[in-house]
Amino acid sequence: MVITIGAMIGAGKSSLAKLVGEHFGTEVFYESVDDNPILPLFYTASDEEIQEKRYPFLLQLWFLNTRFKSIKKALTNKNNVLDRSIYEDWYFAKVNKDLGRISELEFSMYEGLLENMLEELKELPKKAPDLMIYLTGSFETILERIKKRGRGYELDDSLVDYYRTLWEGYDEWVDKHYDASEVLTINIDKYDYVHNEDDAREVLQLIDDKLNEIRNK
C-alpha cells in the first residue's frame, strides 16, 4: 500500500508520516524543506520582491519537481509513505494565483507541466496512492503548531492571512477536487498522536481499518 499524508502547513504531516512509516516498516519520502533554497525567500520577501523575483512560482516548480521524483520512487515499490504528494501542489499554486502572487501565464504553464507529469505516472507499476490520510483541524490549532515548530521564517504575523486563506479552502479541495485515492480524515483537534500514545494507537488503528476496507473492496 502507498499512503500519502495531506494537510495544511503545520498540521503534523511529517510526524504522522514517521509514525505510519514505523508502523508498517516502510520508507518515508519527506517533503523537501531543509534543502529548499526558495522556501525562506518565499516567506520573508516583500510584496515588491515577490513581484520582481517570482518566488511563489519558483517555489511551486521546486516542489513539483521534488514531489515528482518522490512519487515515482514510491509508486515503483509496493509499500511507501509520502509526506505530502504531487496532487496537493495544484491547490497551493491555485491559492497563490488567486492572491496575485502567481500570474495567469505562470499558472497555465504550471498546470501544463503538472498534467504532463501525472500522465507519466500512469506508466508506473502503481498508478496512484491507495490512501490519502488528510489532517484537518481548527485554524487555532494550525497556528499553534506552526509556532511550536519554530521555523523562524514561518512565524511572522504578516503570514497569518496567508495561512488562513490556505486553511479556508483546504477541506473543499479534498472534498471536491482530490480523486486520486481513498481518503481517511483525521481531526488534529481530537488526536495528538505526537505526545499522546493512546491517540497514536487509535490513529494507527483507524488507518489499519481503512486499509483493510480498501483491500476488501
NORWO-V726440 format. One record per residue. N is the residue number from 1. RES is the residue in three letters. PHI is phi in degrees with one decimal (none if undefined). PSI is psi as a letter, one per 20 degrees, with the letter a starting at -180 (NA if undefined). BURIAL is 1 if it has 24 or more other ideal C-beta (glycine too) atoms within 12 Angstrom, else 0. Layout:
BEGIN
N&RES&PHI&PSI&BURIAL, N&RES&PHI&PSI&BURIAL
END
This chain:
BEGIN
1&MET&none&p&1, 2&VAL&-104.6&p&1, 3&ILE&-117.8&p&1, 4&THR&-117.9&q&1, 5&ILE&-102.5&p&1, 6&GLY&-115.8&q&1, 7&ALA&-177.2&r&1, 8&MET&-61.7&q&1, 9&ILE&-51.8&p&1, 10&GLY&82.9&j&1, 11&ALA&-74.9&h&1, 12&GLY&113.1&k&1, 13&LYS&-60.3&g&1, 14&SER&-62.6&h&1, 15&SER&-64.2&g&1, 16&LEU&-70.9&h&1, 17&ALA&-59.1&g&1, 18&LYS&-63.1&g&0, 19&LEU&-61.9&g&1, 20&VAL&-68.1&g&1, 21&GLY&-60.4&g&1, 22&GLU&-67.4&h&0, 23&HIS&-62.4&g&1, 24&PHE&-98.4&i&1, 25&GLY&65.7&l&0, 26&THR&-119.0&r&0, 27&GLU&-72.4&q&1, 28&VAL&-114.7&p&1, 29&PHE&-100.6&o&1, 30&TYR&-84.9&q&1, 31&GLU&-61.8&p&1, 32&SER&-78.3&n&1, 33&VAL&-119.6&g&1, 34&ASP&-62.6&h&0, 35&ASP&-100.6&j&0, 36&ASN&-93.5&o&1, 37&PRO&-74.8&i&0, 38&ILE&-92.7&h&1, 39&LEU&-57.2&g&1, 40&PRO&-60.9&h&0, 41&LEU&-67.3&h&0, 42&PHE&-59.3&g&1, 43&TYR&-81.2&h&1, 44&THR&-104.7&i&0, 45&ALA&-70.4&q&1, 46&SER&-74.9&r&0, 47&ASP&-59.4&h&0, 48&GLU&-65.8&g&0, 49&GLU&-66.7&h&0, 50&ILE&-62.2&g&1, 51&GLN&-66.7&h&0, 52&GLU&-79.9&g&0, 53&LYS&-91.4&i&0, 54&ARG&60.7&k&1, 55&TYR&-58.6&g&1, 56&PRO&-59.3&g&1, 57&PHE&-65.6&g&1, 58&LEU&-63.0&h&1, 59&LEU&-65.2&g&1, 60&GLN&-64.3&h&1, 61&LEU&-66.4&g&1, 62&TRP&-59.6&g&1, 63&PHE&-64.7&h&1, 64&LEU&-60.3&g&1, 65&ASN&-64.1&g&0, 66&THR&-68.5&h&1, 67&ARG&-72.0&h&1, 68&PHE&-63.3&g&1, 69&LYS&-60.4&g&0, 70&SER&-66.0&g&1, 71&ILE&-71.4&h&1, 72&LYS&-61.8&g&1, 73&LYS&-65.9&g&0, 74&ALA&-64.7&g&1, 75&LEU&-79.6&i&1, 76&THR&-77.9&h&0, 77&ASN&-105.5&r&0, 78&LYS&-76.8&h&0, 79&ASN&-132.3&p&1, 80&ASN&-156.6&r&1, 81&VAL&-124.7&p&1, 82&LEU&-112.2&p&1, 83&ASP&-82.0&n&1, 84&ARG&69.1&q&1, 85&SER&-132.0&r&1, 86&ILE&-62.2&h&1, 87&TYR&-66.9&h&1, 88&GLU&-76.5&h&1, 89&ASP&-56.3&h&1, 90&TRP&-57.9&g&1, 91&TYR&-62.5&g&1, 92&PHE&-63.8&g&1, 93&ALA&-63.4&g&1, 94&LYS&-63.1&g&1, 95&VAL&-61.0&g&1, 96&ASN&-68.6&h&1, 97&LYS&-67.8&g&1, 98&ASP&-63.0&h&0, 99&LEU&-83.0&i&0, 100&GLY&80.6&j&0, 101&ARG&-91.1&i&1, 102&ILE&-122.7&p&1, 103&SER&-77.9&r&0, 104&GLU&-59.9&g&0, 105&LEU&-65.4&g&0, 106&GLU&-61.2&g&1, 107&PHE&-65.3&h&1, 108&SER&-63.0&g&0, 109&MET&-64.0&g&0, 110&TYR&-61.5&g&1, 111&GLU&-61.6&h&0, 112&GLY&-63.8&g&0, 113&LEU&-66.7&g&1, 114&LEU&-61.1&g&1, 115&GLU&-60.0&g&0, 116&ASN&-63.0&g&0, 117&MET&-65.2&g&1, 118&LEU&-65.4&h&1, 119&GLU&-63.7&h&0, 120&GLU&-64.7&h&0, 121&LEU&-63.2&h&1, 122&LYS&-67.2&i&0, 123&GLU&-89.1&i&0, 124&LEU&-82.6&r&0, 125&PRO&-53.7&g&0, 126&LYS&-106.9&q&1, 127&LYS&-89.6&h&0, 128&ALA&-164.1&r&1, 129&PRO&-61.6&q&1, 130&ASP&-86.2&h&1, 131&LEU&-151.1&p&1, 132&MET&-108.9&p&1, 133&ILE&-92.1&o&1, 134&TYR&-104.9&p&1, 135&LEU&-94.8&o&1, 136&THR&-120.8&r&1, 137&GLY&174.9&r&1, 138&SER&-70.3&q&0, 139&PHE&-64.0&h&1, 140&GLU&-62.6&g&0, 141&THR&-66.0&g&1, 142&ILE&-59.9&g&1, 143&LEU&-61.9&g&1, 144&GLU&-61.0&g&0, 145&ARG&-72.1&h&1, 146&ILE&-61.7&g&1, 147&LYS&-65.4&g&0, 148&LYS&-65.5&h&0, 149&ARG&-64.2&h&0, 150&GLY&77.2&k&0, 151&ARG&-76.5&o&0, 152&GLY&-52.6&g&0, 153&TYR&-71.4&i&0, 154&GLU&-93.6&i&1, 155&LEU&-99.0&i&0, 156&ASP&-65.2&p&0, 157&ASP&-60.5&h&0, 158&SER&-66.9&i&0, 159&LEU&-86.4&i&1, 160&VAL&-59.5&g&0, 161&ASP&-63.1&h&0, 162&TYR&-64.7&g&1, 163&TYR&-60.2&g&1, 164&ARG&-64.7&g&0, 165&THR&-62.0&g&1, 166&LEU&-60.7&g&1, 167&TRP&-62.9&g&1, 168&GLU&-62.3&h&0, 169&GLY&-104.4&i&1, 170&TYR&-66.9&g&1, 171&ASP&-58.5&g&1, 172&GLU&-64.5&h&0, 173&TRP&-60.9&g&1, 174&VAL&-63.6&g&1, 175&ASP&-69.7&h&0, 176&LYS&-110.9&i&0, 177&HIS&-120.1&h&0, 178&TYR&-82.6&p&1, 179&ASP&-140.7&j&0, 180&ALA&-76.8&h&1, 181&SER&-159.5&r&1, 182&GLU&-65.5&q&1, 183&VAL&-126.6&p&1, 184&LEU&-116.9&o&1, 185&THR&-96.3&p&1, 186&ILE&-117.5&p&1, 187&ASN&-89.3&o&1, 188&ILE&-76.5&i&1, 189&ASP&-72.6&h&0, 190&LYS&-92.9&h&0, 191&TYR&-116.1&p&1, 192&ASP&-109.4&n&1, 193&TYR&-75.8&i&1, 194&VAL&-82.0&g&0, 195&HIS&-107.4&i&0, 196&ASN&-122.2&o&0, 197&GLU&-65.2&h&0, 198&ASP&-63.9&g&0, 199&ASP&-63.3&g&1, 200&ALA&-61.1&g&1, 201&ARG&-63.5&h&0, 202&GLU&-66.9&g&0, 203&VAL&-63.8&g&1, 204&LEU&-63.7&h&1, 205&GLN&-66.9&g&0, 206&LEU&-60.3&h&1, 207&ILE&-67.4&g&1, 208&ASP&-57.4&g&0, 209&ASP&-63.0&g&0, 210&LYS&-67.1&g&1, 211&LEU&-65.6&h&1, 212&ASN&-62.9&h&0, 213&GLU&-62.5&g&0, 214&ILE&-64.6&g&0, 215&ARG&-62.3&h&0, 216&ASN&-87.0&i&0, 217&LYS&-75.0&NA&0
END
